[in-house]
Amino acid sequence: MQLRPIFLAIGIMTVLLGLAMIPCALMDYADGRAETYVFEVSAFGSILIGACMWVLSRGDVERTGQREGFLLTVLVWVFLPMIAAIPFLASGMTVTDSLFETISGLTTTGATVMTGLDDMPRGLLLWRAILQWIGGIGIIVTAIAILPQLRVGGMQLFELESSDMSGKFLPRITDIAAYLGFTYLLISMLCALLYYLTGMDWFDAITHAMTTMSAGGYSTHDASFGYFSETNAPYVATIFMFIAGLPFSLLAMLMLQGRLRPMLSDPQPRVYLGLALIFSTIIVVYHEAVVDPPIFDHIFHGFKEALFNIISIMTGTGYASAPYDTWGQPVMVVFLGATFVGGCAGSAACGLKMFRLEIAAKTIIAYSQRMIQPHRRTPIRYAGKAVDEEVLQSVMVFVSLYLLTFLVSAALISLTGVDALTAISGAATSVSNVGPGLGPMIGPSGTFQLLPDFAKWVCAIAMLLGRLEFVAVFVVLTRRFWRG
């Protein structure tokens, strides 16, 4: 295995992470805060560590293959949170809380242990937003450029034409990253501009644009998006959260090449939009038909609130415009289901993803038919093409690992003595990289601060597993991988 290009890549990313801390120091300096040392020291340390790795890895870069791709994918998401946690540690947070907040940020989960956000130094708030914005583009590149070539979780279904594993692995990723990064930046800038036009100040507009397009959900206010409930900002957020859950390769084709047909021909956006509308309609109909008096003033208000929060949960953004965990038990079941669903493959969103849900459903139907008619062979098709056995196997392995990780995480969290709803929703929201759970402790009105440290570590590990699509981590942990 060639380790030099792996450490070179991690060293470069560590330097870039250190440079990303400089705007936070400048923000605190402009505000006259004494906390500027937090980011000055953190930036210097990060750049020094990254530069050392960079220098020690110099030389001719060997060809890299699938094993190096697996290891690079895992190490990046394990090592970078340790570096990114330095500002939180320097500001006085514990090791557990610092790593939890950082992992939640970089994986764009959005679960937080921090309170008093309205009075917090803006440099630290900006750093939380930057972490999620970096994590968002990192997730998109991982999902589009890396996982298909590693054949993880059925993602090979989206392997780009002209992808070549014979010595062009890292350069190909670089090309794709630049192509997608420009699209990501353009949409983020547009989102920030529209937020500003709705009445947000420039700081809130920029930070919320970062956490919207990354499907992260960190806010600068304890009330999350409820702070902006009297403005038109929730309408902008709903649109851009939905965009964040669309395949970014198709968005790039649309924005940079003017090609609309690939977006219309892909079944994922249609299923994604359909489920969001169905979930929202169920919530509104339930309250209009069953709850007396209804929580919502009128149907339009109810649908707006339901759609905002459903899309927020489906994409894993985690913004909350209202305490939806008080809307009734049936509604909580709907939100718990939306937690698992996710967005489209190749997006900043989380969860099982639309294509896996469709393929899994078709696989179950096909095998049910074969039980009745053993000699019947019905090919499973996706986007008009037959899905080969390797993809079916990858999808089912992913779904199995997803559910297994959720069950184990929920069981471990429950051992700390928290109630069942907190344990189940905490595991679900961590594995799915959503953010808020359900209930008074970790629901949309609470934080993860009161969870025992052991539960926080379980949630943090589940966040990493969910963001890395499970398979990549388990492959690296096998003995055969290291024997090569």
Rosetta blueprint (number, residue, H / E / L):
1 M L
2 Q L
3 L L
4 R H
5 P H
6 I H
7 F H
8 L H
9 A H
10 I H
11 G H
12 I H
13 M H
14 T H
15 V H
16 L H
17 L H
18 G H
19 L H
20 A H
21 M L
22 I H
23 P H
24 C H
25 A H
26 L H
27 M H
28 D H
29 Y H
30 A H
31 D L
32 G L
33 R L
34 A L
35 E L
36 T H
37 Y H
38 V H
39 F H
40 E H
41 V H
42 S H
43 A H
44 F H
45 G H
46 S H
47 I H
48 L H
49 I H
50 G H
51 A H
52 C H
53 M H
54 W H
55 V H
56 L H
57 S L
58 R L
59 G L
60 D L
61 V L
62 E L
63 R L
64 T L
65 G L
66 Q H
67 R H
68 E H
69 G H
70 F H
71 L H
72 L H
73 T H
74 V H
75 L H
76 V H
77 W H
78 V H
79 F H
80 L H
81 P H
82 M H
83 I H
84 A H
85 A L
86 I H
87 P H
88 F H
89 L H
90 A H
91 S L
92 G L
93 M L
94 T L
95 V H
96 T H
97 D H
98 S H
99 L H
100 F H
101 E H
102 T H
103 I H
104 S H
105 G H
106 L H
107 T L
108 T L
109 T L
110 G L
111 A L
112 T L
113 V L
114 M L
115 T L
116 G L
117 L H
118 D H
119 D H
120 M L
121 P L
122 R H
123 G H
124 L H
125 L H
126 L H
127 W H
128 R H
129 A H
130 I H
131 L H
132 Q H
133 W H
134 I H
135 G H
136 G H
137 I H
138 G H
139 I H
140 I H
141 V H
142 T H
143 A H
144 I H
145 A H
146 I H
147 L H
148 P H
149 Q H
150 L H
151 R L
152 V L
153 G L
154 G L
155 M H
156 Q H
157 L H
158 F H
159 E L
160 L L
161 E L
162 S L
163 S L
164 D L
165 M L
166 S L
167 G L
168 K L
169 F H
170 L H
171 P H
172 R H
173 I H
174 T H
175 D H
176 I H
177 A H
178 A H
179 Y H
180 L H
181 G H
182 F H
183 T H
184 Y H
185 L H
186 L H
187 I H
188 S H
189 M H
190 L H
191 C H
192 A H
193 L H
194 L H
195 Y H
196 Y H
197 L H
198 T L
199 G L
200 M L
201 D L
202 W H
203 F H
204 D H
205 A H
206 I H
207 T H
208 H H
209 A H
210 M H
211 T H
212 T H
213 M H
214 S L
215 A L
216 G L
217 G L
218 Y L
219 S L
220 T L
221 H L
222 D L
223 A L
224 S H
225 F H
226 G H
227 Y H
228 F H
229 S L
230 E L
231 T L
232 N L
233 A H
234 P H
235 Y H
236 V H
237 A H
238 T H
239 I H
240 F H
241 M H
242 F H
243 I H
244 A H
245 G L
246 L L
247 P L
248 F H
249 S H
250 L H
251 L H
252 A H
253 M H
254 L H
255 M H
256 L H
257 Q H
258 G L
259 R L
260 L L
261 R H
262 P H
263 M H
264 L H
265 S H
266 D L
267 P H
268 Q H
269 P H
270 R H
271 V H
272 Y H
273 L H
274 G H
275 L H
276 A H
277 L H
278 I H
279 F H
280 S H
281 T H
282 I H
283 I H
284 V H
285 V H
286 Y H
287 H H
288 E H
289 A H
290 V L
291 V L
292 D L
293 P L
294 P L
295 I L
296 F L
297 D L
298 H L
299 I H
300 F H
301 H H
302 G H
303 F H
304 K H
305 E H
306 A H
307 L H
308 F H
309 N H
310 I H
311 I H
312 S H
313 I H
314 M H
315 T H
316 G L
317 T L
318 G L
319 Y L
320 A L
321 S L
322 A L
323 P L
324 Y H
325 D H
326 T H
327 W L
328 G L
329 Q H
330 P H
331 V H
332 M H
333 V H
334 V H
335 F H
336 L H
337 G H
338 A H
339 T H
340 F H
341 V H
342 G L
343 G L
344 C L
345 A L
346 G L
347 S L
348 A L
349 A L
350 C L
351 G L
352 L L
353 K L
354 M H
355 F H
356 R H
357 L H
358 E H
359 I H
360 A H
361 A H
362 K H
363 T H
364 I H
365 I H
366 A H
367 Y H
368 S H
369 Q H
370 R H
371 M H
372 I H
373 Q L
374 P L
375 H L
376 R L
377 R L
378 T L
379 P L
380 I L
381 R E
382 Y E
383 A L
384 G L
385 K E
386 A E
387 V L
388 D L
389 E H
390 E H
391 V H
392 L H
393 Q H
394 S H
395 V H
396 M H
397 V H
398 F H
399 V H
400 S H
401 L H
402 Y H
403 L H
404 L H
405 T H
406 F H
407 L H
408 V H
409 S H
410 A H
411 A H
412 L H
413 I H
414 S H
415 L L
416 T L
417 G L
418 V L
419 D L
420 A H
421 L H
422 T H
423 A H
424 I H
425 S H
426 G H
427 A H
428 A H
429 T H
430 S H
431 V H
432 S L
433 N L
434 V L
435 G L
436 P L
437 G L
438 L L
439 G L
440 P L
441 M L
442 I L
443 G L
444 P L
445 S L
446 G L
447 T L
448 F L
449 Q L
450 L L
451 L L
452 P L
453 D H
454 F H
455 A H
456 K H
457 W H
458 V H
459 C H
460 A H
461 I H
462 A H
463 M H
464 L H
465 L H
466 G H
467 R H
468 L L
469 E L
470 F L
471 V H
472 A H
473 V H
474 F H
475 V H
476 V H
477 L L
478 T L
479 R H
480 R H
481 F H
482 W H
483 R H
484 G L
